[in-house]
């Protein structure tokens, strides 16, 4: 199956709890906190060099008074705090504390947001869209009453087509870095009991409420061409097991759910028999 696969956020083993770092929080007095249209959340754990690249790319966004940047760190023990301090005047809020993994950290960011729209750009991710393009897309989404903005996936120089429909979601998902969520869609946050697929579970749970708008501009750039980005067979099986759980627990109708579940079971069996299955497209 030519499905997308999930690999860890840089520095995060999905579901890994991070400890040994006391609580550190601050709110920047130099960053405006009113009339925020877009909140950008950056989650990091022990990925200082990648975080520096991401925060540098986000500076033009943070300098826009309609956009705020929030950084959530899982208690990094590398140079991450020095990187964050370097970009401190661009960061509206920062929290560094123990967490229960990537989705727990993302939920903390959601609670800090003031924007009407929320976008996750985690350590290692690079925006492919410009600040004015992002805000114009948000303005257009409001005009057409959309609550979910997404785009095709840019991996290196390749553009992978994405669609928000059941046929696509039976085999794939939409990367959360490639989504700008209306605040209301994230009111309940992500289910942090998932290690890999809380975003997929969330997508299925809100599917009936979605009013998607596809951006003409790719939202985020990915460069996962290295061999280390390929998930192991055991991880691919774990991902499909979590997809299966998300499908079973979703509010999808019985017929659709049965189709999704059968596809996932076949995928799991296929990966057990053919270890190389699922390596052709990389997710996250």
Secondary structure, DSSP 8 states (H G I E B T S, - for coil): ---EEE---TT--TT--B-S---EEEE-TTS--SS--EEEEEEESS-HHHHHHHHHHHHHHHTSTTEEEEEEE----SSHHHHHHHTGGG-SEEEE--BSSHHHHHHHHHHH--SSEEEE--TT-EE-S-HHHHHHHHHHHHHTT--EEE--EEETTEEE----SHHHHTT----GGGEEEEGGGGTT---TT-SS-HHHHHHHHTGGG--EEE-SS--EEE---SGGGS--HHHHHHHHHHHHHHHHHS---HHHHHHHHHHHHHHHHHHHH-TTTT-SEEE-
